[in-house]
């Protein structure tokens, strides 16, 4: 029988529709099978008898990257990774607040040139770290934050301490990831640690849900019902949970590379380096301002120090670059920076940003030629559309750039009268401070005199940690770090409370160094409880608390402008006694023992050398950090 011609297209359309529907169904089934991990499970086994856990994978990656310390405040979400780190010889240091753990990791990163690591529990444990993570971001510190989380299956279902942690940290971190399967722990951590150190260094965050950190049998007990459910729906749910568990652990213990990935560190273009050489070679009054980026790896601090000395250009040092040239180096200019920048004809900003610290670029003369080098293009050009313009803007590693610059300018010299002019201004400012130190104070001690004696007493093997306002601001003028990487301050974020964490990281990184912490009394309130941490972990550090019984830096502006000292007053608290209550040693410096000031400092030093953390409570008059004046 013949098929009518009109029926042929209908039959073809029906066949096409049938094939399309079948293809769509097959694709959907294959996609579902892939999402459920069924194909992966065909090729990779699940070792249900293994007692291993994901915390061991975390510890293995950290050890392979040379991590020696992990800072934490313990929580059930992360216990397994802490135990695994301990077993592999990574020292676990627990603090009394999560923010201190991240500050300690930050200091470790700055001093060691590797990634500093902190691990905290889920929810409030992580939210407590936000300030320290932001501080690390602005200071360009490569910090890895490991955060616990509720199990992958219970996320967004109202579990205890469950919040959207990734959304919280994405604006703060270069890299954020949540590990969804045990086998993903190793590659995720390797990628995170490479990201932390590449480009412009900074913090990274890896979320580790509890079910990827604990053994199969423990997760199975929590996830899969002990008794097989009845009914079709119950069986379907049971199958889904069992498959979910299998996919979580499939291939978990197969060997994977654990070591570091290659880093991406930007380098200055040779043509730009050449142009910078030509600009600098024609300078009559050159000046260099080195910032923290200059001390980033891969350039060793001693090579950078030698290069700056060879170049012979007078320089100001800020942030982590403080101490680069040691104490009293003829090229290191310490005072009157704004005036010097106005007079210079060529200025090299090496890892320095034109933010509030350089008056947003307004300190430069319009006639000055400015060379700026920075790994971060956005920071490099900050405010260049308003107050200043660079002659050369070089995106690249600062330390490597300086070495290349010096190599191309071998034999270049500059008129000695320029350096002498700057040093004479330094000497005049230092004479002003000597006069301030001699001013009698009606009550308590003259803080300028105290800090001068600290400068005279500070040993060559010291690391300075500074945390505060007025007292620390004055110390920045008077107390000199003794060498490269011997000064730790919060950086551009101006964070109070860094002191204890920075001291903790510094002493662990350099156990043979004396760690001297200069605190304002307001800032010390954040760090006091961590003397319990120092005592428990036998970490001897020395804290000098400039106690002027107030938030004086705020009070000085608030009272004349608004007529009230509200919220600015503190008490002359016995901080030394509080420290003694935590098991540390405590000493008091006041007018009653003013003639024994040096002896008290030596006593504190000796007690630190004997293994005891020490707090020296120094009752002082109030100082204006801007000019060192004394409020009698």
C-alpha positions in Angstrom: 0.0 0.0 0.0 1.4 3.4 -0.9 1.8 6.1 1.9 0.3 9.4 1.0 2.8 12.1 0.2 1.5 14.3 3.0 2.2 11.7 5.6 5.9 11.4 4.8 6.9 14.7 6.4 4.8 14.0 9.5 6.5 10.6 9.9 9.9 12.2 9.5 9.1 14.9 12.0 7.9 12.4 14.5 11.1 10.3 14.1 13.2 13.4 14.5 11.3 14.4 17.6 11.7 10.9 19.1 15.4 10.8 18.4 15.8 14.3 19.9 13.8 13.3 23.0 15.9 10.1 23.5 19.1 12.1 23.0 18.1 14.7 25.5 17.1 12.0 28.0 20.4 10.2 27.5 22.4 13.4 27.9 20.4 14.3 31.1 21.1 10.8 32.5 24.8 11.0 31.6 24.9 14.5 33.2 23.2 13.3 36.3 25.6 10.3 36.5 28.5 12.6 36.2 27.3 14.9 38.8 26.6 12.0 41.1 30.2 10.8 40.5 29.2 7.4 39.1 31.7 7.5 36.3 34.5 8.5 38.6 33.6 5.7 41.0 34.0 3.2 38.2 37.7 4.1 37.9 38.6 5.0 41.5 37.9 2.9 44.5 36.5 3.8 47.9 38.5 2.3 50.7 35.7 1.9 53.3 38.1 0.1 55.7 40.6 3.0 55.9 41.0 5.1 59.0 42.8 7.8 57.2 41.2 11.3 57.1 41.4 14.5 55.0 43.3 16.3 57.8 46.3 14.1 56.9 46.2 15.4 53.3 46.2 19.0 54.6 49.2 18.3 56.8 51.1 16.6 54.0 50.7 19.6 51.7 51.7 22.0 54.4 54.9 20.0 55.1 55.7 19.8 51.4 55.6 23.6 51.3 58.0 24.0 54.2 55.4 25.1 56.7 56.8 24.9 60.2 54.0 26.4 62.3 50.2 26.5 62.2 48.4 29.0 64.4 44.9 28.2 65.6 42.1 28.4 68.2 40.8 24.8 68.4 37.3 23.8 67.2 35.7 20.5 66.4 35.5 21.3 62.7 39.3 21.4 62.4 40.6 19.0 65.1 41.6 16.3 62.6 43.9 18.6 60.6 45.6 19.9 63.8 46.3 16.4 65.0 47.7 15.4 61.6 50.0 18.5 61.6 51.3 17.6 65.0 52.1 14.0 63.8 54.0 15.4 60.9 56.2 17.7 63.0 54.4 20.9 62.3 54.2 22.9 65.5 50.6 23.7 66.4 50.3 27.0 68.4 47.0 27.7 69.9 46.0 31.3 70.8 43.2 32.8 72.9 41.6 34.7 70.0 41.4 33.7 66.3 42.6 37.2 65.2 45.9 36.6 67.0 46.4 33.3 65.1 46.1 35.2 61.8 48.3 38.0 63.0 50.9 35.4 63.9 50.7 33.8 60.5 51.1 37.2 58.9 54.3 37.9 60.9 55.6 34.4 60.0 55.0 35.1 56.3 56.8 38.5 56.5 59.9 37.1 58.2 60.2 33.7 56.6 59.3 34.6 53.0 56.9 31.6 52.9 53.2 31.3 53.4 52.0 31.8 57.0 49.2 29.4 58.0 46.2 29.8 60.4 43.3 27.4 60.9 40.1 28.3 62.7 36.8 26.7 63.2 33.6 27.5 61.4 31.2 30.5 61.7 32.3 32.8 64.5 35.7 31.4 64.5 36.2 32.6 61.0 34.4 35.9 61.4 36.8 36.7 64.3 39.6 36.7 61.8 38.3 39.3 59.3 40.3 42.3 60.6 43.6 40.3 60.5 42.8 39.0 57.0 42.2 42.5 55.8 45.4 43.7 57.4 47.3 41.0 55.6 45.7 42.0 52.3 46.8 45.6 52.7 50.2 44.6 53.9 50.7 42.1 51.0 51.3 39.2 53.3 50.9 35.7 51.9 48.7 34.1 54.5 46.7 30.8 54.1 43.5 30.8 56.2 42.0 27.3 56.7 38.4 27.5 57.8 36.2 24.7 59.1 32.7 24.4 57.9 29.6 22.3 58.4 29.3 19.2 56.3 28.8 19.6 52.5 25.4 17.9 52.8 24.1 20.2 55.4 25.2 23.6 54.0 22.3 26.0 53.5 20.1 23.9 55.8 20.5 25.8 59.1 23.3 23.8 60.6 25.2 25.0 63.6 27.7 27.8 62.8 26.9 27.6 59.1 27.2 30.9 57.2 28.2 31.8 53.7 31.9 32.0 54.5 33.1 32.3 50.9 31.1 35.5 50.3 32.6 36.9 53.4 36.2 36.4 52.3 36.1 36.9 48.5 36.6 40.7 48.9 39.6 40.1 51.2 41.4 37.2 49.6 43.1 36.5 46.3 41.8 33.0 46.2 38.8 31.4 47.8 37.6 27.8 47.5 35.5 25.3 49.3 36.7 21.7 49.1 33.8 19.3 48.2 35.6 16.0 48.1 38.6 14.5 49.9 40.6 14.0 46.7 40.3 17.8 46.0 42.2 18.8 49.2 45.7 18.5 47.8 45.2 20.3 44.5 43.2 23.0 46.1 45.7 23.8 48.7 48.6 23.8 46.2 46.7 26.3 44.0 45.9 28.4 47.1 49.5 28.6 48.3 50.8 29.5 44.8 48.2 32.2 44.5 49.2 33.6 47.9 52.8 34.2 46.7 52.2 35.1 43.1 51.7 38.5 41.6 51.0 40.9 44.5 51.1 38.5 47.6 48.1 38.4 49.8 45.8 36.2 51.9 43.9 33.2 50.5 41.1 31.2 52.1 40.2 27.5 51.8 37.1 26.2 53.4 37.3 22.6 54.6 33.9 21.1 55.5 33.9 18.7 58.4 33.0 15.7 56.2 36.2 16.0 54.1 38.4 16.1 57.2 37.2 13.0 59.1 37.5 9.2 58.4 35.0 7.3 56.2 33.5 5.3 59.1 32.8 8.5 61.1 31.2 10.3 58.3 29.2 7.2 57.3 27.9 7.0 60.9 26.6 10.6 60.7 25.4 10.5 57.1 23.8 7.1 56.4 21.0 5.7 58.5 22.0 2.6 60.5 18.8 0.7 59.7 17.8 0.4 56.0 14.7 2.5 55.5 11.4 1.0 54.2 9.5 2.3 51.2 10.5 3.5 47.8 11.3 7.1 48.9 13.3 5.9 51.9 15.3 3.6 49.7 16.0 6.2 47.2 17.2 8.6 49.8 19.4 5.9 51.3 20.9 5.2 47.9 21.6 8.9 47.3 23.3 9.2 50.7 25.4 6.2 50.2 26.5 7.3 46.7 27.2 10.8 48.0 29.4 9.3 50.7 31.2 7.1 48.1 31.8 10.1 45.8 33.1 12.1 48.8 35.9 9.5 49.4 36.5 8.0 46.0 40.2 8.3 45.1 40.9 10.0 48.4 44.1 8.2 49.1 45.6 7.9 45.6 49.1 9.5 45.3 49.1 13.1 44.2 51.9 15.7 43.9 52.0 17.7 47.1 54.9 20.2 46.5 54.8 23.8 45.5 53.5 25.0 42.1 55.6 27.5 40.1 55.0 31.1 41.2 54.2 34.0 38.8 56.3 37.0 39.9 56.0 40.0 37.6 59.3 41.5 36.4 60.0 44.9 35.1 60.4 45.2 31.3 64.1 45.7 30.3 63.2 48.8 28.2 61.6 50.5 31.3 64.6 49.6 33.5 66.8 51.3 30.9 64.7 54.4 30.8 64.8 54.6 34.6 68.6 54.3 34.5 68.8 57.2 32.2 66.5 59.4 34.3 68.4 58.6 37.5 71.8 59.1 36.0 71.0 62.7 35.2 69.7 63.5 38.7 71.4 66.1 40.9 69.3 65.5 44.0 68.0 61.9 43.8 66.0 60.3 46.6 64.6 56.8 47.1 61.6 55.8 49.2 61.6 52.0 49.9 58.4 50.3 51.2 57.5 46.8 52.3 57.2 45.4 48.8 61.0 45.8 48.4 61.5 43.0 51.0 59.3 40.4 49.3 60.9 37.2 48.0 62.7 36.3 45.8 65.3 39.0 46.5 67.2 38.3 49.7 67.3 41.2 52.1 71.1 41.2 52.3 71.4 41.5 48.5 68.9 44.4 48.5 70.9 46.0 51.3 74.1 45.7 49.3 72.5 47.1 46.2 71.1 50.2 47.9 74.5 50.9 49.5 76.2 50.5 46.1 73.7 52.8 44.4 74.5 55.6 46.9 71.2 57.4 46.7 69.9 58.7 50.0 66.7 56.9 51.0 63.8 56.8 53.4 62.7 53.4 54.7 59.1 52.5 55.6 57.1 49.5 56.7 59.1 46.2 56.4 61.9 48.1 54.8 62.8 49.8 58.1 66.1 48.5 59.3 67.3 47.6 55.8 70.5 49.6 56.2 71.0 48.9 59.9 71.5 51.5 62.5 72.9 55.0 61.7 73.7 54.3 58.0 74.8 57.6 56.2 72.4 56.9 53.3 69.4 56.4 55.6 67.5 59.7 56.1 65.0 59.4 59.0 63.4 62.8 59.5 61.8 65.6 57.5 60.6 63.4 54.7 58.1 65.9 53.2 60.7 68.7 53.0 63.3 66.3 51.4 60.7 65.1 48.8 60.0 68.7 47.8 63.7 69.4 47.1 64.5 66.1 45.2 64.7 66.3 41.4 64.3 62.5 40.9 62.4 60.3 43.3 62.3 56.5 43.1 59.2 55.1 44.9 60.2 51.5 45.4 57.2 49.6 46.7 55.7 52.7 48.2 52.1 53.9 47.5 50.9 57.5 47.2 48.2 57.1 49.8 47.7 59.1 53.1 51.3 58.4 54.0 52.6 60.6 51.2 49.7 63.0 51.4 48.1 61.3 48.3 51.0 62.6 46.2 50.8 66.2 47.2 54.2 66.1 48.9 56.0 66.0 45.5 57.3 69.0 43.6 55.7 69.5 40.2 59.2 69.6 38.7 60.3 66.3 40.2 60.6 63.3 38.0 59.1 60.3 39.7 59.8 56.7 39.0 57.5 54.3 40.7 57.7 50.5 40.8 55.1 48.2 42.3 53.8 44.7 41.6 50.2 46.0 41.8 49.2 48.4 39.0 46.2 49.8 40.8 48.3 50.7 43.8 51.1 52.0 41.7 48.9 54.6 40.0 46.9 55.6 43.0 46.0 59.3 42.9 48.2 59.8 39.8 45.1 61.3 38.1 44.9 64.1 40.7 48.0 65.2 42.5 51.0 63.6 40.8 52.3 62.0 37.6 54.9 59.4 37.2 57.7 59.8 34.7 58.0 56.0 34.6 55.5 53.5 36.2 57.1 50.1 36.3 54.9 47.1 37.2 57.2 44.4 38.6 59.0 43.0 41.5 60.6 45.8 43.5 63.7 44.0 44.8 64.6 42.6 41.4 64.1 46.1 39.8 66.5 47.7 42.3 69.2 45.1 41.6 68.9 45.7 37.8 69.0 49.4 38.3 72.1 49.2 40.4 73.8 46.9 37.9 73.2 49.4 35.1 74.4 52.3 37.1 77.7 50.8 38.3 80.2 53.6 39.0 77.5 56.4 39.1 78.0 58.9 41.9 76.1 61.9 43.1 77.2 65.1 44.7 77.9 64.5 48.5 76.5 67.9 49.4 72.9 66.6 48.8 73.3 63.8 51.3 75.0 66.1 53.8 72.1 68.6 53.5 69.6 65.9 54.3 71.7 64.6 57.2 72.0 68.0 58.6 68.2 68.3 58.7 68.2 64.9 60.5 70.7 66.1 63.1 68.6 69.2 63.8 65.5 67.1 64.3 67.4 64.7 66.6 68.6 67.7 68.6 65.0 68.8 69.0 64.2 65.3 70.4 67.1 65.6 72.9 65.7 68.8 74.1 62.3 67.3 74.5 63.8 64.4 76.5 65.2 66.9 79.0 61.8 68.6 79.6 60.6 68.0 83.1 57.2 66.3 83.4 54.8 67.1 86.3 53.8 63.5 86.7 55.1 60.2 85.6 58.0 59.8 83.1 59.0 61.7 80.0 58.2 59.3 77.2 60.9 60.7 74.9 63.5 60.1 77.5 62.2 56.5 78.0 62.4 55.8 74.3 65.9 57.2 74.0 67.0 54.8 76.7 65.2 52.0 74.9 67.2 52.9 71.7 70.4 52.8 73.7 69.6 49.5 75.3 68.1 47.6 72.3 70.4 44.7 71.3 71.7 44.0 67.8 69.7 40.7 67.6 66.4 42.3 68.4 63.1 42.4 66.5 60.8 45.3 67.1 57.0 44.8 67.2 55.1 48.1 67.4 51.4 48.4 68.2 49.9 51.7 69.3 49.3 55.4 68.7 51.3 58.2 70.4 53.9 56.0 72.1 54.6 54.1 69.0 54.5 57.2 66.8 57.2 58.7 68.9 59.2 55.5 68.9 59.2 55.5 65.1 61.3 58.7 65.3 63.6 57.5 68.0 64.1 53.7 68.0 65.9 52.2 65.1 65.6 48.5 64.1 69.1 46.9 64.0 68.9 45.2 60.6 66.7 44.0 57.7 63.4 42.4 58.6 63.6 43.5 62.2 60.6 45.8 62.4 57.0 44.7 62.4 54.1 47.2 62.2 50.5 46.7 61.0 51.0 48.6 57.7 48.6 50.8 55.8 45.5 49.5 57.6 46.7 51.0 60.9 45.3 48.1 62.9 45.5 48.1 66.7 45.9 44.7 68.3 48.6 43.2 66.0 51.2 43.1 68.8 50.8 39.7 70.5 50.3 37.9 67.2 53.3 39.5 65.5 55.4 38.8 68.6 54.3 35.2 68.6 55.2 34.7 64.9 58.5 36.6 65.2 59.8 34.7 68.2 59.0 31.3 66.6 60.6 32.3 63.3 63.7 33.6 65.0 64.1 31.9 68.4 67.6 33.4 68.9 66.3 37.0 68.5 65.0 39.2 71.4 61.5 40.3 70.5 60.7 43.7 72.0 57.1 44.9 71.7 56.3 48.6 72.1 52.7 49.0 73.0 50.4 51.9 73.7 48.2 51.2 76.7 45.1 51.3 74.5 46.5 48.8 72.1 47.8 46.6 74.8 44.3 45.8 75.9 43.9 43.6 72.8 47.1 41.6 73.5 47.1 41.2 77.2 45.3 37.8 77.3 47.9 36.3 74.9 50.5 36.4 77.6 48.7 33.2 78.7 49.7 31.9 75.2 53.3 33.0 75.6 53.5 31.3 79.0 51.8 28.0 77.9 54.0 27.7 74.8 57.2 28.9 76.6 57.7 31.9 74.2 59.7 34.7 75.9 58.9 38.1 74.6 59.2 41.5 76.2 56.4 44.1 76.2 57.0 47.8 77.0 53.7 49.4 77.6 53.6 53.2 77.4 50.8 53.8 79.8 49.4 57.4 79.6 45.9 56.3 80.7 44.1 57.3 77.6 43.4 57.1 73.9 45.5 60.2 73.7 45.9 60.4 69.9 42.1 60.8 69.7 41.7 63.0 72.8 44.2 65.5 71.4 41.9 66.3 68.5 38.5 65.6 70.1 38.8 67.9 73.1 39.8 71.1 71.3 37.3 70.4 68.4 34.3 69.1 70.3 34.9 70.1 73.9 34.7 66.7 75.5 37.0 63.8 76.4 34.2 61.3 76.4 35.3 57.7 75.7 39.0 58.7 75.6 40.0 58.2 79.2 41.6 55.0 80.5 43.2 54.3 83.9 46.8 53.9 84.9 46.1 50.2 85.1 48.5 47.7 86.7 49.1 45.9 83.4 52.3 44.3 84.9 50.2 42.7 87.7 47.6 41.4 85.2 50.4 39.8 83.2 51.7 38.2 86.4 48.2 36.7 87.0 48.6 35.0 83.6 52.0 33.5 84.6 54.3 36.1 83.0 56.7 38.4 84.8 55.7 42.0 85.4 57.7 45.1 86.2 56.7 48.7 86.9 58.5 51.9 85.8 57.4 55.1 87.3 58.7 58.3 88.9 59.5 56.4 92.0 62.2 54.3 90.3 63.0 56.7 87.4 66.8 56.5 88.3 66.6 52.7 87.8 65.1 52.8 84.3 68.1 51.2 82.6 68.4 48.6 85.3 64.7 47.7 84.9 65.1 47.2 81.2 68.1 45.0 81.7 66.2 43.0 84.3 63.4 42.5 81.8 65.9 41.4 79.2 67.5 38.9 81.6 64.1 37.4 82.5 63.3 37.0 78.8 66.7 35.3 78.3 65.8 33.0 81.1 62.6 31.9 79.2 59.9 34.2 80.8 57.6 36.5 78.9 57.8 40.0 80.6 55.5 43.0 80.7 57.1 46.4 81.7 54.3 48.8 82.6 55.7 52.4 82.0 53.8 55.3 83.5 54.3 58.2 81.1 53.2 61.7 80.4 51.4 62.3 77.1 53.2 62.8 73.8 52.3 64.3 70.5 53.5 61.7 68.1 53.8 64.4 65.4 56.5 66.4 67.0 57.4 64.7 70.3 56.0 67.5 72.5 55.1 66.7 76.0 51.7 67.4 77.6 52.7 68.3 81.2 
